[in-house]
Amino acid sequence: MSLFASGGGLNRAPWFLPAVAIALLGAALDIAQWTRPVPFWVDEEMIAINLRDRQLFDLPGALWLAQSAPLAWLVAQRIVLLTLGSSEMMLRLVPLLFGIATLGAALWIGRRWLHPLSASLLVLVCALAQWLSHYRFELKHYSADAFWALLLPALAAWAVEDADDGETVATEWRWTRWWAIAALAQWTSNGAFLVTPGCALFVFAVILRRHGGAAAIRFAATGTLWLASLGVHYLLSLQYAHHSHYLQNYWSAHLVPASMGLGESVIWLGGRLEALASNPGGAPIGLALWAGAFCGFAVSHRRRLAGSFVTVPLAGFALAALRLVPLSDRLALWIIPSLYVGVVLLFERGLRLLATGWRPPRLLRLVTGVIAACAGLYVAGDVAVNGYRNLDIGVPIHGNRGVDDRLAAHWLMDRRQPGDAIVTTRLGWPALWWYGGIPLSRPTPGGRLRDGSVMYEVSHERESPGCEKALQDVLVSHRRMLVHVGFPEMPDGFYDLVVRQLSTIGRVVEQESFPYLSRTAVVELRHPPSDSVPATAPATRPPDQALLTGCVTASVARRW
């Protein structure tokens, strides 16, 4: 039996064992990476604080620290924290499971619709793609976005694939199950509700053509189940992210400018393609990812599978044009699995042309097959090789992108004494709140903790007359100060500038770096400058780097 045959014969073919083996190896690789004790990044710390300091019934509503996540995902993470603990590994368990499930979804798609070689290629790309892999090990919901954005379009194609058989009752049962799954999925994933409308339009069109208007209306009516579920989720959780001024301002550069007309908007969206192919697409060759995917959608013989998946990137650009969804790195991750499917469909089409072009020989078909297969393999291979090069297996752990908030916070808190002033930047505070065990469930009036310590937020300002006294005036009433500069939100040399200005009213008695961006110090105030030890460790700053100028200002730190 031909490996391009459809139906049960294809699904039972032993040639799919390599795809299964790749999926198992990919899952094992994920588990190996998951066990590495990499400290949290600032986004992870901020969501972890919400999970730690809010009860289950407090998870609906606006989250602290300008965070957002689907409600059921938050509930699952809170349950993990209560039952398995608050270690980085345990809190990253849910993202890991969604990541492994993505490999399972790719394997199912391959076994049901694709040639064994195409199935193996799809699983391989999903296992190694740089950003799909990266977000399996971050305490964020993006791995769930990728999973549902891959599975729901495939289930939409499955829901209508038997439309030619005339079994309307059985087919309607598939439609209903698809709506029900989509209704539940959007509680764990933003990607789930973003892909659903486009897939629903595709399914509606197929049903309308094959079964008539009455069946299409019944399908649309069943969709009220999904709408009701989305409406409740929006009222409980999603609306707070949608109306967040902070998030709107943060992502505004990645939305189509409101002043642009239709033509300018299309050009603007086209200009995003190369950046999206790199991040989150994980394809250094840029536009080739988009070209390969859409060529695959256009030429694939799996018309319903291709038609369902092509709706995903189209929906992404439509939502971006309406200024509803930013087209930028992790927030666009839900678009990427569909592009991988498109590239594999191009490879699949090439294999099919090669298989049918030999007997009788057809030169044009053979040449076209070679071009299509090589193009699909080249793009998919580029994604997989780039992802493999970015794996962390065997690489020594030196913090997280040069920052180790875990060691820095523990070092600082081990030296903390009642009444100390604790000083860090705005995005340095989540590290101390999380790893320092400072709860945010109750407001801290005046930034004062129970032991009398006061939390201060420092920032960099342009130099002006007398500004160097701004920091001194705020901190002069304290005997000691703990300094932390970690997340690189300030200009290079900011830590040195803080310590230099403090050295005029005290002395640095101890300092450390973890491993090179997280820097800490203990400063005793009310001591003459001559007693201070060197404020800058020579090994941490290149000799040709100029000292940062300007002033450091301080204000009481508060939960935002």
N, C-alpha and C positions, 0 to 999 in steps of 0.2 A: 504493500500500500504506500502511496506517495506521502511523503512527509508534509506536503502542502494540502493534503485532503482535510476536509473539515469533519467535525463530529467526534464521536467517541474514539475512533481509531487513532486520531492525532493525540488525544489526551492520554491514551494508554501507551504511547510509543516510549520505549526505553531510552530513546535518544534525549529525553529531557532530564536524565540523571545529572549531566553536567550543570544544568541550571539549578537543580536542587543542591548540588554540591557547592556551587558558588554562593547560594543563599545561606547555607549553613556556615560556610567559611566567613561570609560577611557578618553574620550574627556573632560568631566567635570573636571576630576582630572588634566588633562593637563592644562586646563584653570586656575584652582585654583593655580597651581604651577607657571604658567606664570605671574600671577599678583603679585607674591612676588618680592619686590624691591631688588633683589640680585645684587650687583655691578658687573661690567664686570671683567672677567679674562683677563690676558695679551693678549692672542690670540684675544679675542673679541675686546679689545681696539685697537689693531693694524689694524684689518680689518675695524673697525669703523672709524679710522682716514682716511683710504683710501676713505671710502664712504663720509665722511664729506668734505675733502679737494680736491677731484678730481671731475671734471664735468663728465656728462654722456659720453661725447666723449673722456674723458681721461681714462675711465675704461679699454678699451682694452690695451694690453701691460703689461709690468712688473709692478706689484704693489710694493709699498714701504714696507719696514720692512719685506721683505722676505715672503710676503703673496701670496696666490693664491686662486682662487675660479672660478667656471664656470661663464661665462660672463653674461648670462641672469639672473642668481641668483644675481650677483652684481647689474645689472640694476634694478631689482625688489627692492633690498634693498635701492638703492639710491633714487628711487621714494618714498618709504616709508619714508625715512628720510626727503625728501622735503615736503611731504604732511601731514604726521602724527607726525613729530618731531623726535628728536634724543634721547629720553629717552630709558633706557634699555628695557622697556616693548615693546615699538613700534618697536625697531630694532630687537627684538626677535620674532616678529609676523610671519614673513615668515617661520622661522624654526618650529614654533608652528603649522602652517597650514600644513606643510609637515608631521609633526608628527601625526596630527589628520587624515590626508589623508592615512597614513600607516594603521591605524585602519580600515578605510574604505576599503582599498585594502584587508586586512586580512578577513574582513567580506564577501566581494564579493567572494573571493577564497573559503571560507567555504560554502557559500550558493550554489555555483555552483558545487562543487566537493565532499564535505565532509559530513559525518554524523553530525547531529546537535551537539552532544557532542564534536566531533573533531573540528567543527567550533568554538564552544565556547572556547575550549582550545587554539586554534591558536590566536584568538583575545585577550584572557587573557594574553598569553605570550608576544605578541607584545605590549600590553598596559603597562605591568609591567617590562619587561626586563630592567635591570639596565642601560645599556648604550644607548639603543634605547630611553629610557625615558630621560636620562640625556641630550642628544644632541638636544632634542626638545626645550630646554631652553638656548641654547648657540648661539651666533651670528656667526654661521658657517654653512656650507652647508651640514653637515653630515646627518641631518634628511632627506634631499632630496635624498642623496645617499641610505639610507635605504628604502625610499618609492619606488623609481624606481627599486631598486634591488629586491624588493618583487613583484611589479606589472608587470614588463616586462617579466620575465619568465612565469608568469601566463598567460599573453596575448599571449605568444608564444605557450603555450599548447592550448589555446582557438583558435588560428589561424589554428591549424591542427586537432582539435578534430572531425571535420565533414568530414575528408578525406575519411572515409569508405562509405559515402553516395553517392559518385560519382558526387557530385555537384561541379565540378571544377571551374566554373565561380564564384560562391558564395565564395568558399574557397580562390580563388586567391584575391578576394576583401579583405578578412581578412588578407592575407599575406601583401598586400599593406598597409593596415591601421597599421599593426604592424610595418613595416619599417618606416612609417611616424611618428608614435608616438615615436619610438626609436630615430629618427633623431631630433625631437624637444626636447626630454627628456635630451639628453646629453648636451644641452646648460644650464641646471640648475643643473646637477648632474654628477660628475665623475663616480659614481657607474653605471649610465645608460650606458655609452659607454664601461665600463669594462665588464658588463654582456652580452652585445648584441652579440659579436662574437660567444661565446659559444652557446647561444640560437639559433643563426642563423644556426650554424652547425647542431644542433639537428633538427630544422625545415626542413632544406635542406634534411637531411637523411630520415625523415618521408615522405616528398613529393616525393623523389626519389623512395622510396619503394612502395608508394601507387599510384602515378600518373605518374611515369616514368621520364626519363631524360629531356624531353622537358619542362615539368612543373617545374622541379627543376632548370633548366637553367633560366626560366622566373623569378622564385623567386630570384635567385642570381642576375640577372640583375636589378631587382627592388631595390636591396640593394645598388646600386650606389647612390641612393638618400641619404641614411644614410652616405655613404663614403664622398659624397660631403659636406654634412652638417658638418661632423666631421673635414674635411680638412679646411673649413673656420674657424671653431671654434679654431682649432689648430693654424692657422696662426695669429688669432687675440688675443688669450689668452693663450691656453694651452702650447704652446712651451716655454713660459717664465718660467713656473714652471718646465717643463721637462729639461730645460738646466740650471736651477739655481744651481750654485755650492754650495751655502749655503744649499739649501734643500737636495741636493745629499749628502753632508757631514753629515747633521743632521740625515738623515734616513739611512745612509750607514750600520750601525750595524744591520739593519733589512732586509738587502738584502743578497741573497746568495753570499758568497765571490767568487770573480772572479777566484780565484786559485783552487776552488774545482772542482773535476770531477763529473760525473753523480751520482755514488754511494754515494759520500760524500754529494752531494747536496740533495739527497733524505733523507739521515739521518738528515741533517740540517733542512730540511723542517718538518720532523717528530718531531723534537725537539721543534718546534714552536706551536704544537697543544695544549698543556696544557695551555700555556700562552694566546693563542688566545681564548680558551674556557672561561677563566676568564675575559679577557678584549680584545675585546669588547663583547664576548659571554655572559657575566654575569652569568656563570654557575660555582659555586664553585667546583662541582664534576669533572671538567676538561674534561678528555678524554671521559667520558660518553656522553657528548654532541655530539662529533664527531661520536662515535660508534652508538648512537641512531639514528642520522640523516642518516648515510649511510645504516644502517639496514633498516630504513624506506624507503629509495629510492629503495633498493634492493627487498623488499617484497611487496611493494604497488601494489594494483590492478589498481591504477590510473597510468598506465604506462607512458602516455604522460606528465602528470603533474610532476611525479617523474623524468622522463628523462630530462625535461626542467630545473628543479631546481637543479639537480645534476651537471649540467654544471657550475653553479656559483662557488662553492668551487674548482672544478677542474680548472676553468679558473684562480682563485686566485693563486693557486699553480703554474700553468704554467707561469703566468706573473711574479711571484716572482722568479721562476727559471731562467727566462730571464732577471732578474734584472731590471724590469720595474716598479714594484709596491712593496712597503714595506709590510711585514706582521707584522703589529704592530698596536695596539689599534685602534684609530679612523680611520686610513687609511684603516683598514680592516673591518670596520663596514658594508660595502656593502655585505660582504660574509655571515653575520650572519642571516638575515631573511630566507635565503634558508635552513640553518640548523634547524631553528625552524619549517619550513614546513616539513622537513624530519622527525623530532621527532614526529610531529603530525601525519604524514603518518604511522609511526610505531604504534602509538596508534590506529589509524583508522583500520589498518590491524588486530590488536588484537580484536577490536570490531566486525569486520566482521567475523572472525573465531568463536568468541563466538556465534554470531547470527545464524550462519549456522551449528554449531556443536551440537546443541541440538536435532535436528530432522533429521534423526535418531541420537541417541547419538554416538559421536565419541570422545573417550577419548583423543587421541593424538591431535586432532584439538582443543578440549577445553583447554587442558594444554598449547598448543602453543599460543592460543588466550589470556589466562590469562597472560602468560609471556610477550607477546608483548605489551598488553595493559598496564600492570603494569610498564614495562620498559619505554614506552613512557610517561606515566603519571608521573613517578618518575623524569625523566629528565626535562620535561616541568614544573613540579611543583617546582623543584629546582630553575629553572630560575625565575619563577614568585615570589616565596617566597623571594629569594635573592633581587629581584628588589623592592618588597614591603618594605623590611627592609631598603632599601636605599632611600625611598621617603623622601622629606623634609617637607611634610605637618605637621604643628603643631610644627616644630622645630624652635626656635628663630633664627633670621638672625644674624649671627656673621661674616659678611663679606662673602668672597668667598674663601673657603679652608684656612681660617685664615688670609686672606688679604682683606682689605677694601680700595681699591685705591680711591674710591669716597670721603669718609670722609677725608682721608689723604691728597688728593690733594686739596680739598676745604680748609682744615685747613691751609695748607701751602700757598696757593694763597691769602687767606684773610690777611696774614701777609706780603705779598710781597711788597717791596718798590723798586723804580727805582734804578738800579745799583746793586741790590743784585746778589750774586752768587747763582745759584740753582744747587744743587748737588744730584745726585742719581745714581743708577747702570744702566747698559745698558738696562735691561728689566724693570727697574723702570721708564724710560723715557716715554714709551707709556702711562702710567697712568697720568703723568703730562701733556703730550701733549693733551690727550683726555679730562680728567676732568678739567684740568687747562685752557682749551680753547686756547692752543698755536697752531696756524695753521702751517701746514707743506707744504702748497701749494707753498711757495717760499723758496728758500734756505736762511739760516741764516748765513751770513759770520762771521766766528770766533765764532759761537754759540751765537751771541749777538742779543737779542730781541729789539723791538722798544723802550722800556723804558730804555735800557741800561743794563738790566740784562743779565748775561752770563750763558749758560747751560754747566755744566760739568758732565762728566761720570767718576765714580770712580770704581775701582776694587781692588781686593786683590792680593798682591804679596808676595812671600817668603821673609823673612827677609834677609837684606844685609846691609853692613856698610853704614850709612848715608841715608838709604832709608826713614827714618821717616821724612826727610825734603822735600821729593818729593811733598807731599800734601801742605805743607806750602809755598813752592816756587811758586806754581801755584796760590794759593788763597790769598797771602799776600797783593795784591793790592786792595782787596775788603774790604769794611767796615762791611758788614754783609753777612751771608750765610744761606741759607735755605737747610736743609738736609732731605732727604727722602730715606728710605730703606724699600722696600715692597716685591716684588716678590722674593721668596727664592732661588736666583741663587748663592748667596755667602755663605761661611761657616757660621755656627752658631756663633753669637757674632760679626758679621761684623759691625753692627751699633755701638756697644759699642767701637770697635776699632777706627772707624771714629771719634767718639766724643772724645775719649781719646787723639787722636793725635791733634785734633783741640783745645783741652783745653790748649795746650802749647802756643797757640798764641791768645787765646780769651776766651770767656766764654759763656756757654750755658745759655740763658736767658729764654727759654721756650722749653718744649718737651712734646710729647704725643704719644700714641700708639692706633692703630685702627685695629682690636680689640686686636691682640697680635703680629702679624707679621709685619704689616705696622707701622713703627715708624718714627717720624718726630721731628725736632728740629730747633730752631732759634739760631744761633751763632753770637755773636758780636765779631769781630776780633779786634786785637791791644789792648787787655786788659791783665793784668798780670794773670797768672794761678791761683793765690790765690783768685781771684774774682769769679771763676767759681763755679756753683752749681753742685751737683753730676751728673756725666755724665750717670750713669746707674741707672735705676729704679729697686730696688731690687726685686720687685714682678714679673718682666718680665724675670728673668733669674734664673734657679734653682741654689741653693747655692753650689751644688757640681760640677757645670759646670765650667771648666777651661776657663780663659780668652783667647780669640783668639790672637795669636801672628802673627807677620808679619808686612807688611806695606800697606798703602793705596796710590794708585797712581791715578792721575786725568788727564783727557784730555778733550778737547772741545767736547761736544756731538753734533752729526750730524745725520740727517735722513739717514737711510741705505736702 
